[in-house]
Amino acid sequence: MQSFCNWHGFSALIGGVSLVLGLTACSEPTDKITVLEPTNQTSAELVTASESPTETVKFGVLAIDSAVSVNERYTPLLDYLTAATGQTFELVPLTQASQFQAVEAKTLDFTTNNPLASVQIQRLYNTQFLVTHSRPQTGPKFSALIIVHRDSDIQTLEDLRGKHVACVNFQTAAAGCVFQIQHLLENGIDPFSEFGKFEENKSQDNIVFSVLNGSLDAGFIRSGQLEKMLTRGLLDSVDEVRVLEPRDDDFLYEHTTALYPEWPIAALPDTDPALIADVKAALMAMPPGHPALAAAKLDGFVEPEDYSAIETLIENLQLKSWDAPTTD
């Protein structure tokens, strides 16, 4: 497994890169929910904040674009939980760094993050997964794509050797990079040593555009990204690009890598067990078509998926928390 050794050496150079994942849209908060801007507080500052008594239930959400878009998607859900539990929920948008800091400082009661961050946080701080997001048509799974221009002469993974390729973030973008790296290594290709140029580009839209205009030979994106761009009028057809070595399965979108579990909602270890039970029951009982689900672009919640594939990926690629003990 020489390719994994190469990855490990590179990982030491990029270990501090931040975690990425997409959320969308915007709206005004309701009266019952306090929306905070994403925090970049240090751990010490967060510990100080945690010493102040609070009457609200703090629900952290990883944001990669803005607190406004997080508010649009999650305020209705927290309104629902407020009504269902009788406690007031406070929305806390989190940055790539503060999602770890806030859990360490115990300033949250619940948190939802992309699966890569969620598993890393669980390994470090023993959070408890309550439910997994289920999305319309794709359910509680998602995947990743390697795309090329539809007229490209790149036909196989092997053809990527020596090519110019981009992804969102080498260590923290789950379906925007890390899933594809794992897939390539499993197929005997080390992108860091065998691509002609491998670079980061935080915008999946821009990665697609760069493949289309020829400035990239190939790009890494999340499943559903092409369809989202089509809906927004950014593409005339998803067939403008081609998915490299698509899997033969019944998943809605063409994809290159294995399927992985969607975002979980987790409780911190010190959260009141009775409240945890109430929140899980309320989430599992949400009726299909509930406005809060529509706002969050979900069709419901399911029992926690098996995240062991993420555990394996973290350990193989020596990502953040790779050497932390796993929790039962």
N, C-alpha and C positions, 0 to 999 in steps of 0.2 A: 504493500500500500504506500508506495513512494509518494503518490499525489497527496495523501493525507499529511505526510511529513512536510511536504512543501507548504500545504495550507497552514500547518501549525506555525511554521516560521513566519509566514506572512501575518498570521493572526496577531502575533505579538506586536507587530507594527501598527495594527489598526484597532487595537483593543478598546480604544476610547471612543470610537465612532458611535453616534447616537442612534436610537431605535426609531423606525419609521412605520407609519401606517396611515391610510387615508380615511377621512370622514368628510361629510359634505354639508352645504347649505347654511341658512341662517334664519333666526326669528327672535322675537323679544321673549325674555324670561317671564314666567308667571310670578304672581305675588309670593307664592309659598317657597320659591326656590331662589337661593342666592347663587349667582353665577360669578365665579372668580376667574380672573385672567390666569393663563398658564403661569405657574410659578417657577422661578429659577432660584429659590431660596436654597441656602446651604443646609446640610443636615442639622447643624447646630441651631440655625434659625428656626427650622421646622420643629425641633425638639422644644424650643422655647414656646412656639405657638401652641404645641400640644398641651402645655401645662395650663392653658386657660380653659376653664370649663365651657362646655358647649351644650346646647339643647337640641342641636340638629344632628341628623345622620349624614355623614359626609361620604359622598359617592364620587370616586375619582374616575375620570375617563381620559385615556390617552388621546391626544389631539396632534395631528401632524399639519393642520392648516391654520385653524384659529379657534379661539374660545367661542366665537359667534356660531360657527358651524356645529360645534359640540352642543351648544345651547339648543339649536334647531332640532337636533336629532334626539337629545336625551331629556330635555325639559318635560315633554309630555309623559315619558316613562316615569320620571321621578314624581310628577303629579299623581300618576296612577299609584305608585308605591306609597305616597303620602296618604292618599285616601284609603288604601287597603290596610295600612298598618297603624294609622293614627299618629304617625310621627312625621315631622317635617324633614325632608331630604334637601341637602345642599349639594349642588353640582360643583365639582372641583376639576376643571380642565388641567391636564397634566402634560408636561413636556417629556422629552425622552429621558432627561436626567431626573426630573422631580418625581416621576412615577416610582422610581426606586427609593428616592430620598423620603418621600411621604410615607411609604410603607414602613421603612426602617424607623422613622420618627413616630409612627403610630398616630398620624394625624388623619387617617381615613378609617372608615368602617367597612366600605366595600370598594372594589375597583374593577374596571373592565379595561383590558388591554389586548393588543394583538396576541395570538397564541405563543409566539416566540418570547415576547416580554412576559406574558403571564406565567409561562413555565419557569422562566429564569427567576422571576419574583417568588414563585412558590418554592423553588429549590433553596432560595436564600432566606426566606422569611416565613415559610410554612403557612401560606394562605390556603384557604379551602375553596375549591371550585364548587359552585352551586348549580350552575346551568351553563349550557352552551348556546350561543346565538344560532338561530335557524333562519336562513334567508329564502325569499321566494324562489322557487324552482330549483335551487341548488341545495337547500337544506343546511345541515351543520358541517358541510365540508367545502373546501376550496382548493385551488391548485395554482400552478404557475406555468407560464409560457416562455419559450424562446422563439422569438419571431424574426423573420427575414422578409425582405421585399418579395412580392409575389413573383418577380422575374429573376430573383437571385439564383446563382448557380450553386448556392449552398443547399445541399439536399439532406445531409446527415449531421449528427453531432461531430463526427470525425472531420467534416469539412470546416468546422469552426477554428481549427488550429491555424494560427497565424493571422486571424481576422481581428477587426476592430469591433469591440463589443462594449455595451454599457448596461449597468444596472443601477438601482436606486441607492443602495448602501451595502457595502460588503458584509457587514456583520449584523445589521439590525433590521433590514427590510426583508420580511419573511418571504412572501411570494414575489417581491420585487427584486430578489437577489439570492437569498440564502437557500431557498428550496432548489433553485437551478444549480447553484454551486454543488450542493449535495448530490444532485442527480448526475452532474458531469463527473464528479469524482467516482461515483459508483460505476460509471461507464469508462473509467480509466483515463479521463481527461482532466488535467489541472488547469483551470482557466488562468491562474496567476502566472504560470510559467509557460503555457502553451498558446495562449492567445497572443496575437501581435500587439494588441493594446486592450487593456481592460480598465474601464474608468467608471466613476460614479456620476449619476445625473439624478437629482432628487425628484424630478418630474417625470412620471410615467408618460404623460402626454408628449413631452419633448423627446422621450426615447422613441416613441412611435413615429413622430414627425421626422426624427433623424434617420430612422430606418427607411422611411419613405423618400427622403431627399438624397439618400445615398451617403450621408456623412457617417453613418454607422453601417457595418455589415450585418449586425444582429443586435437584438435587445432583449432584456428580461423584463416581463411585466406580470401582473396578477391576472388570474382568470376573471373575466367580466370587464376588464379594462377597455377592450376594443368595443364592446357593446355599449359601454357607458359613453365613449367618445362618439359613437354613432348617434346615440340619443341626443347628445349635446350639439350635433351638427358639425363635429370636428372631422368626421370621416364620411365619405360617401358610401363606403361599403367595407365591411370587415375583411373582405377578400382582397383589399389593397395590400395586405400583408399575408404571409403564410406562416403557419405554426410548424415549427420544426419537430419532426418525429412525434406527431400527436398520438396519444394513447387511444387504444380501442376499448372504450367502455361506454357506459350510458350516462356519464356526467354531461350536463347541459352544454358546457362550453368546451371547445377543443383545448387541450392542455398537454404540456410536455412532461411534467413531473408527476409524482404520486399525489394523491389527495391527502390533505391534512385537515385537522379539526379547526373549526371557526373560533372566534373570540369567546372566551368564557367570562362569566361574572364570578368574582371571588370575594370571600369575606376574610378580613384580617383575623389573626388568632384571638385578639382580645375583644372582638365584637360579641355582644350579648347573644348567647345561643338561641334565646327565644326570638329575638329579632331576626337572626339568620333564618330560622324556620319559617317565620312569617313572610320574609322577603322571597324565599324560594317558593313557598306555596303560592304567593301572589303572582310571581312570574310564570310559574307553570300553569296557572289557572287563567291566564289572559286569553280571552276569546279571539278566534281568528278574525281579522279585519278590524281589530281595535285601533283607534286613531294613533295611539302611542306606538304601536308596532309599525304602522305606515310611516310615521315620522322617522323612526329609527331604521327604516328600510329592512324590516324583519317580518317574518310570518309567525314568529313565536320563539319559545325557548324549549330545549330538551334537556334530559339528564346529561351530566357532563360526559363528553366524548372521551375516548381513550387518547391521551396526549403522549403516549410512550414514544411515538415516532418523533415528536419534537425533542423529547429527552435524548434520544439517540443522536439526532442531528446536532444538538448543542454539544454533546460529548465528543462526537467525531470531529467537529470543526473547531472545538475548543473556544466556543463563544462565551460570553459573560455567564458566569455560574457553572461553567463546564466541570469544575472540580468540586462543586458543592454536593453534599450528599442529597440523594433524592428522598422525597417524602412519601409515605404510604397514604 
